[in-house]
Amino acid sequence: MAKAKLLIAGSIAFDDIKTQRARAKGVIGGSASYAGIAASYFALPKPVAVVGTDFCAKHIAPFKKRGVDLSALEVKKGRTFTWAASYDKDFKTARTLATHLNVFENFMPVLKARDRRADAVFLANISPALQTAVLDQLSPRPRLVACDTMNLWIERNRAELMKLIKRVDVLFVNEAEVRQLTGNYNLIKAGRAALKYGPRIVIIKLGPNGSMLVTKTELCQMPPFLVEEPLDTTGAGDSFGGGFVGFLAGVRNWADIKNLKRGVAAGTVMASFAIESFSITRLAGLSKKEINSRISQYAAGLRI
Amino acid sequence: MAKAKLLIAGSIAFDDIKTQRARAKGVIGGSASYAGIAASYFALPKPVAVVGTDFCAKHIAPFKKRGVDLSALEVKKGRTFTWAASYDKDFKTARTLATHLNVFENFMPVLKARDRRADAVFLANISPALQTAVLDQLSPRPRLVACDTMNLWIERNRAELMKLIKRVDVLFVNEAEVRQLTGNYNLIKAGRAALKYGPRIVIIKLGPNGSMLVTKTELCQMPPFLVEEPLDTTGAGDSFGGGFVGFLAGVRNWADIKNLKRGVAAGTVMASFAIESFSITRLAGLSKKEINSRISQYAAGLRI
C-alpha cells in the first residue's frame, strides 16, 4: 500500500541547546523537522516551511535520507530561523536565551496546486495565522487535521487560535498550555473544556509522564516509554505529534479509540527516540525494526 | 479458598483535613486504617497499631464491617494519635498543621503468639523502629514483606531504615522520597539504586501519574486510574500499598511480573476510590463488583 500523504506546517530552525550535561550549536531543530522525520517512518511527510540560504546540502541530507519530500520548502534569501535555549536538570523548563526569526519573519506560505491535496495535515507549532493560511489552502479538507500550539500564541493570538482549533480534529497541548487555554487547573476538566472548542480529540502531553487522551466518550492516560537518560528533550512533543499523525494518516478509521491509542503508542515511542540525542540525529537514523520493537515493548508493558 | 492472612503495622489516627473545597474534622485516618480497609477486599488484614480510649464503637464499626481483624489492636489509656493538614489546589503538598502522637508516643508492639504467623506483612508508614520490631517478631518470615516510609524517617532514622529495607521484598516510595533516599534525581536511576539496598522490587508512587515498577529485570510505568475530582488525597499511598499487598498476599508466585502488574492495578484502583472521599468513607463502602469493574476498566484502557 502506498504511504499516506502528510503535509506538515511548522518551523525549520538552527538550534543552540545547553543541557546540564552537554551542549549543541547550530543543529537542525524546529517543529516541522522533528515532526517530519518522526512521521517519515509511517507516512510520506511534506513540510511546508521556510529556510534561509544558509540551509545547505548537509542539512538537507537527513530529510532526503528519510524520504521527507522537501518540494514545498521555501528557500528565502537570508538566514534560517534560530533558537537558543537551556534546560534545567529535569528538563521541566526550557529557558529561551534567544530567538531570531530571520527568514520566518515575513513568511506566508503559498501552496502550489499539487501541494493542496493530502490525506492528513499536521499544523505543528507555528503562529495560528500561518497554520490557518495552510489549512485554508487545502482542498479537499484532509481526512485528519491536527494542530499543536504553545503558550506564546495562547497569550498573544488567542482569537485566531480559537478559530483554528474549531476546525481541527486533533489538538495537542501540554499541561501548562491546556490550563492556560481553558482556565481549568484540573487536567481532566481542562481537556474536556478544550473539546468544547471544537476538536474531536484532545491529547495532553505530560512530558515524562506520558499523555492523556480525551474524547467525548473516552478518557485515558497512557504512560511514557521510559528513557533512562534523556540527552535533550527538544522536539519531544513535535516528534510525538509527528509519530501520532504519521501513524494515523493512512488509517481509515483513525478516530476509533483502538487506533487512537496505537497512534499514541507510535507518538510516544518516536518521542522516546527523539530525546536520546541532540537534534534529529537519533530520530533520523532508526530502522523500522527498532521502532516496531519499542512499540511491541510498550504494548507488552501495558498488558496485565 | 481461604483469604490470606496479612499483618499491617502502621498508624490509626484521627485526622483534621482541609482542602481547597471542603474540610473534615476528627475523621479516621492513619496508614494502617487506609491500608487495612483497602486490603480487606483481597485478604484478611490484621492491623498492629495502637489507639486511645477515645477510639470507640463508631470508629470500630467500618473496620468490623470490612472484616478487618482488630484483635491485635492495642488500646491504651489516653487519646488516639491525631494529625491535622491542609492541601493546596492540586494536592501536591500536604502541609502538616499539627501532629499529636498521644498514645503513639511510647508504643512498642508486642505480638501474641497467634499474631506472629502471616502470609504477608505490610509495614506501612510508621517509624522504622516500630516496623523492625514487628518484623522481628514474625515467625516464620512471611512470604511477602513490604514496607513504606516517609521523608521524616529518611532524614532522622536513616541507619535504622536502611537496615530494615535490606530485609524487605517490596519497598514503596514516592518521587521525593526515592530521590532523598538515594541522592539520585533521575527516577529510573533512583529506583535502581534503591534496589541495591536489598528489596527485590521498588515501587515509586507518582501521585496523579501512576507508579513505576522497578525490579532487577523489569522497568515499567503504569498510569493512574483517572479520577476527575479528587476530594482528599490523604491515604492514597497507603491504600495503594494495601491494595497491592492485599492482592498479592494470597498469590504464590507474587514476584512474577504479570502478578506484580496486577498488584499495581489493584493498588491503583484502591487509591482511586480512597481519594473520592474524606477518610475511609468511600473505601470502606465498596462492593467487590465496583472494584472489579474499575480493575477491568483499567486493564481495558491499557490494551492497545
HADDOCK unambig.tbl for C-alpha pairs under 7 A between the chains (distance, minus, plus):
assign (segid A and resid 188 and name CA) (segid B and resid 228 and name CA) 5.93 0.50 0.50
assign (segid A and resid 209 and name CA) (segid B and resid 209 and name CA) 6.28 0.50 0.50
assign (segid A and resid 220 and name CA) (segid B and resid 301 and name CA) 6.36 0.50 0.50
assign (segid A and resid 221 and name CA) (segid B and resid 223 and name CA) 6.06 0.50 0.50
assign (segid A and resid 222 and name CA) (segid B and resid 223 and name CA) 6.08 0.50 0.50
assign (segid A and resid 223 and name CA) (segid B and resid 221 and name CA) 6.07 0.50 0.50
assign (segid A and resid 223 and name CA) (segid B and resid 222 and name CA) 6.10 0.50 0.50
assign (segid A and resid 223 and name CA) (segid B and resid 223 and name CA) 5.34 0.50 0.50
assign (segid A and resid 228 and name CA) (segid B and resid 188 and name CA) 5.94 0.50 0.50
assign (segid A and resid 258 and name CA) (segid B and resid 304 and name CA) 6.17 0.50 0.50
assign (segid A and resid 261 and name CA) (segid B and resid 304 and name CA) 6.06 0.50 0.50
assign (segid A and resid 262 and name CA) (segid B and resid 304 and name CA) 6.00 0.50 0.50
assign (segid A and resid 299 and name CA) (segid B and resid 304 and name CA) 6.36 0.50 0.50
assign (segid A and resid 301 and name CA) (segid B and resid 220 and name CA) 6.36 0.50 0.50
assign (segid A and resid 302 and name CA) (segid B and resid 302 and name CA) 5.43 0.50 0.50
assign (segid A and resid 302 and name CA) (segid B and resid 303 and name CA) 6.73 0.50 0.50
assign (segid A and resid 303 and name CA) (segid B and resid 302 and name CA) 6.71 0.50 0.50
assign (segid A and resid 303 and name CA) (segid B and resid 303 and name CA) 6.42 0.50 0.50
assign (segid A and resid 304 and name CA) (segid B and resid 258 and name CA) 6.18 0.50 0.50
assign (segid A and resid 304 and name CA) (segid B and resid 261 and name CA) 6.05 0.50 0.50
assign (segid A and resid 304 and name CA) (segid B and resid 262 and name CA) 6.00 0.50 0.50
assign (segid A and resid 304 and name CA) (segid B and resid 299 and name CA) 6.35 0.50 0.50
